[in-house]
Amino acid sequence: MTIYTILVESKKSDNNCLAAFAHYPQGRSLVKYAIVGTGSRAELFVSALVNKYRSDHELVALCDSNPQRIKYHQERIRSQFPDVEVQGFNSEDFDLMIRSKSPEVVIVTTVDAQHHKYIIRALQMGCNVITEKPMTTSDQNCRDILRAVDLSGLEVRVAFNYRWGVGVSRVKEILQDSIGPIHHVSLQYLLDTDHGADYFRRWHRNREMSGGLLVHKATHHFDLVNWWTNSVPETVFGIGKLAFYGDGNGPARVYSNRSECSRDGIQHNPFQLDLSSSEKFRGLYKEAQKFDGYRRDMDVFGSGIDIEDTMSVIVGYRTGIQLSYSLVAYSSMEGFVVTFHGDRGRLQYEEIHRPRTRIDEVGRNIDTDEDGWSSTITVQNLFREARHEKVEIAEGGHGGADPLMLRSLFGKETRKDPLQRIAGHQQGAASIMIGAAANRSICEGTPANISELCPELGSASRLSELI
C-alpha cells in the first residue's frame, strides 16, 4: 500500500504568521524538504518544489513503500531538470532518510491512516510538518498528534487547500459584516458518479485506511464551516448508510453487468476506470501494481466496502451555532450549497463543479485532468431584495485554490492573511474531530462530544483561538 505525503512547518508563532516557512534563520539559501508518500497528491508538492519555488526550496528525498511510484516522480523531475536527482527511500527507511538528508520540512501525503505515524516521527526527529488533509483518522491518533506537537515545540500545518478558493474566500469576506451574528448553517455536498465513485475504487473504501468519507472528504467541508463561522465544534450526531455502491445494493445489479451500448455496439461500464488513459495513471498505479498488488481501479460494486455513501450530520458549536450537513457520493451532478442564517438575513453560496473524467467515444471512463468550477453568492437581508454576485474562479487546481495554498507554503510573502486561511494542528483537529465524532455517533446511535473524545483540544470556543 502506498504512503502519501507530509509537509513540515517552522517554529512556533501566532496563527497568522505560520506561512511560507518565514521563520527559518535569515541567510539560509535553501529550505530542504522530504516527501513521504508518493501517490497522486504528492505530485502537487513535487511540481511546486522543483519548478516555481526551486530558488528557495530543495526537494531532497522521496519516501514510499512502492518503488515504482518513487521512480515515476524521479523520472518526471529528471525530464525537466536533468541535473536534479532526488533520492528515493523505502518507507521502512524513514528514519534513515531524515538522518541522511536532514530536511527541515517533511511533507506527508500518505494514506490517511498513516498520517499520524509520520507526523509524530518527523516531530520526534526535529522536523516541522505540513500534512495533507485530513490530519488523521481517529480521535486517538488526533490526541497523540496534539501531545507530540506540545512535546516537540515544533509545528504541524494542515494543507486545507479549500480555504484558498476564490469563492469560499469571498464568502468569508462578506460574512464578516453582511447578515449579523450567525445562528444556523446548512451545507449539502454532492459528489457525482465520477468523483464520488472514485473513492469506492481506491483504498478510501476501507474505513481502516480513510476513516470513511466523513473523515477523508468531509474534513474539507467541516473545516470550511469552522473557519467561516470562527467556531469550534462540540456536540455531533450522525447517521449514514451504504446505499448505492457495494455488492448489496440495487445499482450493483444494473451496472455490474453493463446495460448500455456505446456507438460501436460494444458493452461498456461507465463505472470502470481505464488505467491506460493517462501517463499518471499508468506510472503511478498500473505499473506499480506488480510491486504491492494495490489496485487503483477496484469494482465500486464489489465486496469489501465498509464506508457510507449517504451521510447526515448535526453539529452543535461551542458558540451556539448549529450546522446541518449532508453528503451524497452518487449524485448526477457535483458541487455544494451552503446557507448561513443570521440576525439580518441569509447568505447562500453555490458552487458547481465539472467532472475530471468523462466517457469517451467508445464508452470508457478516462481521466481528462481538467478542472472547472462556477460559483454564485446570494445575500438577502430581511425585508430587502436579494443581491447576487457571480464569482470568477481563478486558474489552477481546485478552482484556483492550489496555487494560492502553495504560495502560502513556499512563497516569500510574510504579511498576515486577514482571512486567516492558514491552519495548524489544533484547527486540523477541530475539523477531523467532527468526522471522528460522527463515526462514533453512527456506530453507537447517540451524540458524541468532542471535549470528551479529545480533551487535548482544550475549551476554546473560537477557531481563531486555536493554532
C-alpha positions as a printed Julia matrix, in Angstrom:
467×3 Matrix{Float64}:
   0.0    0.0     0.0
   1.36   3.4    -0.94
   2.21   6.13    1.53
   1.18   9.65    0.55
   2.81  12.97    1.67
   3.73  15.14    4.71
   4.91  18.75    4.7
   6.63  20.28    7.7
   6.35  23.78    9.21
   8.54  26.19   11.11
   8.98  27.41   14.7
   6.0   28.29   16.93
   4.26  31.56   16.15
   0.84  33.1    16.12
  -1.55  31.58   13.58
  -1.27  34.41   11.08
   2.49  34.02   10.84
   2.63  30.31   10.06
   3.04  30.97    6.34
   5.85  30.39    3.92
   8.36  28.98    6.43
   9.28  32.58    7.11
  10.79  31.79   10.5
  13.82  29.82    9.35
  17.12  31.57   10.09
  17.98  34.54    7.91
  20.59  33.88    5.28
  19.58  30.29    4.58
  19.78  29.76    0.83
  17.5   26.73    0.58
  14.91  25.09    2.81
  15.11  21.3     2.45
  12.01  19.1     2.13
  11.31  15.39    2.15
   8.05  13.89    0.94
   6.75  10.67    2.43
   4.11   9.02    0.28
   4.22   9.48   -3.46
   0.67   8.9    -4.66
  -1.16  11.38   -6.88
  -1.48  14.12   -4.26
   2.32  14.24   -3.9
   2.54  15.49   -7.48
   1.24  18.93   -6.44
   4.07  19.45   -3.96
   6.78  17.82   -6.07
   5.95  20.07   -9.0
   5.92  23.22   -6.86
   9.25  22.48   -5.21
  11.17  21.62   -8.38
   9.62  24.34  -10.56
   8.21  27.64   -9.34
   9.76  27.59   -5.86
  13.07  25.86   -6.53
  15.16  29.03   -5.99
  14.44  28.97   -2.24
  13.42  25.35   -1.62
  15.02  21.99   -2.3
  13.3   18.63   -2.51
  15.93  16.23   -1.18
  14.07  12.93   -0.79
  11.01  10.88   -1.7
   9.78   8.08    0.53
   7.26   5.35   -0.28
   6.61   1.64    0.11
   6.32   1.25   -3.67
   9.49   1.83   -5.75
   7.56   2.42   -8.97
   5.78   5.44   -7.56
   9.08   6.96   -6.47
  10.51   6.2    -9.92
   7.56   7.91  -11.61
   8.26  11.21   -9.82
  12.02  10.91  -10.25
  11.67  10.46  -14.0
   9.33  13.43  -14.31
  11.77  15.6   -12.38
  14.7   14.36  -14.48
  12.83  15.07  -17.73
  12.57  18.75  -16.76
  15.85  19.15  -14.91
  18.42  16.53  -15.98
  20.87  17.74  -13.34
  18.43  17.3   -10.43
  18.45  13.95   -8.65
  16.03  13.36   -5.75
  16.94  10.29   -3.72
  14.29   7.67   -3.03
  13.8    5.76    0.24
  11.62   2.83    1.2
   9.01   3.76    3.79
  10.74   1.45    6.28
  13.81   3.67    5.98
  12.04   6.89    7.02
  14.43   7.48    9.94
  17.44   6.87    7.69
  16.06   9.41    5.22
  15.76  12.07    7.92
  19.24  11.39    9.32
  20.99  11.29    5.95
  19.17  14.11    4.1
  18.45  16.43    7.08
  15.22  18.01    5.8
  13.79  20.92    7.77
  10.32  20.09    6.48
   8.62  16.74    5.97
   5.63  16.64    3.61
   3.05  13.9     4.36
   0.55  12.66    1.79
   0.31   9.01    2.69
  -2.93   7.11    3.01
  -4.86   8.86    5.75
  -4.4    6.14    8.36
  -0.61   6.58    8.14
  -0.55  10.36    8.65
  -0.18  10.28   12.42
   2.7    7.81   12.25
   4.85  10.05   10.07
   3.75  13.33   11.61
   4.73  12.17   15.08
   8.02  10.57   13.99
   9.02  13.65   11.99
   8.39  15.84   15.03
  10.41  13.49   17.22
  13.31  13.74   14.79
  13.25  17.55   14.83
  11.29  18.3    11.68
   8.33  20.6    11.25
   5.41  19.08    9.35
   2.83  20.03    6.76
   0.31  17.27    6.32
  -2.27  16.68    3.67
  -5.82  16.7     4.99
  -7.26  15.03    6.99
  -4.6   15.39    9.67
  -5.51  11.89   10.87
  -8.46   9.48   11.0
  -9.4    8.89   14.66
  -9.73  10.66   17.99
  -6.91   8.57   19.5
  -4.49   9.49   16.71
  -5.59  13.1    17.0
  -4.79  13.16   20.71
  -1.38  11.6    20.03
  -0.52  14.27   17.44
  -1.55  17.13   19.72
   0.62  15.75   22.52
   3.56  15.22   20.16
   3.38  18.82   18.94
   3.37  20.12   22.52
   6.36  17.94   23.45
   8.39  18.89   20.37
   7.78  22.64   20.32
   7.57  22.32   16.53
   4.65  22.93   14.19
   2.26  20.97   12.03
   0.41  22.74    9.26
  -2.62  21.15    7.61
  -2.9   21.73    3.85
  -6.54  22.81    3.75
  -6.4   23.96    0.13
 -10.16  24.56    0.04
  -9.77  27.63    2.3
  -7.83  29.29   -0.51
 -10.57  29.03   -3.13
 -11.69  32.35   -4.58
 -15.38  31.67   -3.93
 -15.09  30.45   -0.35
 -12.7   33.31    0.45
 -15.24  35.79   -0.88
 -17.89  34.2     1.36
 -15.59  34.71    4.35
 -15.16  38.38    3.44
 -18.88  39.03    3.06
 -19.88  37.11    6.19
 -17.86  39.41    8.39
 -20.41  42.22    8.11
 -23.38  41.15    5.95
 -26.01  39.19    7.88
 -25.12  39.77   11.53
 -24.38  37.05   14.08
 -24.85  33.6    12.52
 -27.17  31.1    14.18
 -27.61  28.29   11.67
 -25.67  26.82    8.74
 -26.84  24.17    6.29
 -24.42  22.54    3.86
 -25.33  19.95    1.25
 -22.39  18.47   -0.63
 -22.88  16.31   -3.73
 -20.23  14.05   -5.23
 -21.12  12.8    -8.69
 -20.73   9.33  -10.16
 -17.3   10.38  -11.47
 -15.63  11.86   -8.4
 -17.78  10.13   -5.81
 -17.36   6.71   -7.37
 -13.59   7.15   -7.36
 -13.47   6.89   -3.56
 -15.0    3.44   -3.88
 -12.37   2.28   -6.4
  -9.48   3.07   -4.07
  -8.22   2.48   -0.54
 -10.73   5.05    0.71
 -13.42   2.33    0.54
 -11.93   0.78    3.69
 -12.69   2.64    6.92
  -9.46   1.42    8.49
  -7.5    3.32    5.83
  -9.55   6.52    5.39
 -11.91   6.92    8.33
 -14.72   6.93    5.76
 -15.89   9.94    3.76
 -16.95  11.8     6.93
 -13.24  11.99    7.73
 -11.45  11.89    4.39
 -13.77  14.1     2.33
 -16.0   15.94    4.79
 -12.99  17.24    6.74
 -12.78  19.87    3.97
 -16.4   20.88    4.48
 -16.32  20.84    8.27
 -13.16  22.94    8.21
 -14.82  25.5     5.95
 -17.76  25.88    8.34
 -15.42  26.12   11.34
 -13.41  28.78    9.51
 -16.34  30.69    8.02
 -18.07  30.98   11.39
 -14.89  31.18   13.53
 -16.32  28.47   15.77
 -15.13  25.29   17.48
 -17.47  22.26   17.28
 -18.65  20.34   20.33
 -21.7   18.05   20.01
 -22.09  15.79   16.98
 -24.85  13.4    15.89
 -24.63  11.42   12.67
 -26.44   8.83   10.62
 -25.21   7.1     7.48
 -25.56   4.11    5.2
 -24.1    2.45    2.11
 -27.0    2.85   -0.3
 -25.58   2.93   -3.84
 -22.12   1.34   -4.07
 -21.12  -2.12   -2.88
 -22.45  -5.53   -3.84
 -25.56  -5.47   -1.68
 -27.49  -2.62   -3.29
 -29.7   -2.23   -6.35
 -27.23  -0.38   -8.62
 -24.85  -3.34   -8.44
 -27.37  -5.45  -10.33
 -27.71  -2.77  -13.02
 -24.16  -1.55  -13.57
 -22.07  -4.63  -12.79
 -23.48  -6.2   -15.96
 -23.31  -3.28  -18.39
 -26.72  -2.28  -19.74
 -25.76   0.45  -22.21
 -24.08   0.16  -25.6
 -21.53   2.59  -26.98
 -21.77   3.79  -30.56
 -19.65   0.82  -31.68
 -22.21  -1.58  -30.19
 -19.8   -2.83  -27.5
 -20.97  -3.06  -23.89
 -19.03  -0.74  -21.52
 -19.37   0.0   -17.85
 -19.11   3.76  -17.09
 -18.02   2.95  -13.54
 -14.87   1.2   -14.71
 -11.67   3.25  -14.85
  -9.12   2.75  -17.63
  -5.64   2.97  -16.07
  -4.15   3.23  -19.55
  -5.96   6.52  -20.21
  -3.22   8.8   -18.81
   0.51   8.82  -18.18
  -0.12   9.46  -14.48
  -2.45   6.5   -14.06
  -0.04   4.23  -15.9
   3.03   5.4   -13.99
   1.6    5.66  -10.51
  -0.79   2.72  -10.49
  -0.86   0.32  -13.42
   2.91  -0.23  -13.5
   3.13  -0.09   -9.7
   0.6   -2.85   -9.09
   3.14  -5.65   -9.53
   5.11  -4.41   -6.5
   2.37  -4.39   -3.87
  -0.82  -5.64   -5.51
  -2.69  -2.4    -4.85
  -5.43  -1.77   -7.4
  -6.48   1.77   -8.25
  -9.41   0.51  -10.33
 -11.37  -1.74   -7.97
 -15.03  -2.51   -8.71
 -17.24   0.05   -7.0
 -19.96  -2.62   -6.84
 -17.66  -5.28   -5.43
 -17.42  -6.72   -1.95
 -15.37  -5.37    0.93
 -16.63  -1.78    1.02
 -17.29  -0.75    4.62
 -17.83   3.03    4.4
 -21.02   5.03    3.83
 -22.03   6.82    0.64
 -25.05   8.6     2.21
 -24.46  10.69    5.37
 -26.16  13.34    7.5
 -24.61  15.14   10.47
 -25.86  17.66   13.02
 -23.2   19.73   14.81
 -23.63  21.98   17.81
 -20.85  24.54   18.17
 -19.47  26.0    21.37
 -20.55  29.43   20.1
 -24.18  28.26   19.88
 -24.22  27.92   16.07
 -25.9   24.84   14.61
 -24.81  23.01   11.45
 -26.94  20.67    9.34
 -24.69  18.76    6.93
 -25.27  16.08    4.3
 -23.02  14.25    1.85
 -24.15  12.07   -1.05
 -21.49  10.31   -3.14
 -23.52   9.19   -6.19
 -25.24  12.33   -7.47
 -25.82  13.15  -11.13
 -24.04  16.49  -10.55
 -21.22  17.71   -8.34
 -20.96  20.75   -6.12
 -22.44  22.16   -2.94
 -24.8   24.72   -1.49
 -24.22  26.33    1.89
 -26.68  28.73    3.55
 -26.0   30.9     6.58
 -28.86  32.4     8.62
 -28.17  35.39   10.84
 -29.9   38.24   12.63
 -30.12  40.36    9.49
 -30.81  37.76    6.81
 -29.14  34.95    4.92
 -26.14  34.32    2.71
 -26.18  31.43    0.23
 -23.18  30.18   -1.71
 -23.48  27.67   -4.54
 -20.52  26.0    -6.21
 -20.9   23.77   -9.29
 -18.03  21.56  -10.42
 -17.3   19.95  -13.76
 -16.11  16.33  -13.78
 -12.42  15.49  -14.17
 -13.17  12.26  -16.04
 -15.56  11.62  -18.91
 -16.94   8.85  -21.07
 -15.04   8.68  -24.36
 -16.42   7.78  -27.79
 -16.29   4.04  -27.1
 -17.8    4.28  -23.62
 -14.64   4.16  -21.49
 -14.22   6.23  -18.3
 -10.99   8.2   -18.89
  -9.05  10.81  -16.92
  -9.04  14.29  -18.51
  -7.08  16.03  -15.72
  -9.29  19.08  -16.23
 -10.84  21.22  -13.53
 -13.68  23.74  -13.9
 -15.89  25.41  -11.29
 -18.58  28.1   -11.22
 -19.76  29.94   -8.12
 -22.56  32.3    -7.12
 -23.19  34.19   -3.87
 -26.64  35.45   -2.86
 -27.14  37.82    0.07
 -30.67  38.63    1.15
 -31.15  40.85    4.17
 -34.5   40.87    5.92
 -37.12  42.95    4.05
 -34.66  43.6     1.18
 -34.2   42.39   -2.37
 -31.66  39.63   -2.87
 -28.21  40.63   -4.21
 -26.37  38.16   -6.46
 -22.64  38.02   -7.1
 -21.0   35.68   -9.61
 -17.52  34.68   -8.54
 -14.88  34.36  -11.24
 -12.83  31.31  -10.37
  -9.08  31.58  -10.86
  -6.99  29.17  -12.9
  -5.35  26.23  -11.18
  -6.4   23.11   -9.34
  -9.47  23.1    -7.1
 -10.88  26.3    -8.54
  -7.63  28.23   -8.18
  -7.09  27.2    -4.55
  -4.0   25.03   -5.04
  -1.69  27.77   -6.4
  -2.65  30.14   -3.57
  -2.08  27.47   -0.93
   1.31  26.63   -2.44
   2.24  30.3    -2.38
   1.34  30.43    1.31
   3.59  27.42    1.91
   6.57  28.28   -0.24
   6.3   31.94   -1.22
   8.35  34.79    0.23
   5.42  36.96    1.29
   5.2   37.19    5.1
   2.25  39.57    5.53
  -0.57  38.43    7.76
  -3.56  36.98    5.96
  -6.68  38.96    7.0
  -8.83  35.88    6.26
  -6.67  33.65    8.5
  -6.57  30.8     6.0
  -3.51  29.11    7.49
  -4.35  26.08    9.66
  -2.17  24.47   12.29
  -2.57  21.24   14.22
  -5.34  22.45   16.53
  -7.51  23.71   13.68
  -6.78  20.46   11.87
  -8.03  18.62   14.94
 -11.21  20.72   15.11
 -12.08  19.54   11.61
 -11.2   15.86   11.84
 -12.89  15.5    15.21
 -16.3   16.26   13.68
 -15.89  13.31   11.33
 -14.47  11.07   14.05
 -17.33  12.02   16.4
 -19.88  11.45   13.63
 -18.43   7.97   13.0
 -18.73   7.24   16.71
 -22.3    8.52   16.72
 -23.29   6.39   13.73
 -21.84   3.33   15.42
 -23.39   3.93   18.84
 -26.6    5.73   17.85
 -26.04   8.56   20.33
 -24.5   12.05   20.16
 -20.75  12.35   20.74
 -18.98  15.22   22.5
 -15.63  16.37   21.13
 -14.43  17.62   24.52
 -14.73  14.06   25.82
 -13.17  12.4    22.77
 -10.27  14.87   22.52
  -9.75  16.87   25.73
  -6.32  17.93   24.42
  -8.1   20.35   22.1
  -8.99  22.49   25.12
 -12.05  24.61   25.78
 -11.72  27.38   23.16
 -14.97  28.49   21.52
 -13.47  30.49   18.66
 -11.4   28.84   15.94
  -9.1   31.86   15.9
  -8.07  30.93   19.46
  -6.55  27.72   18.08
  -3.31  27.36   16.17
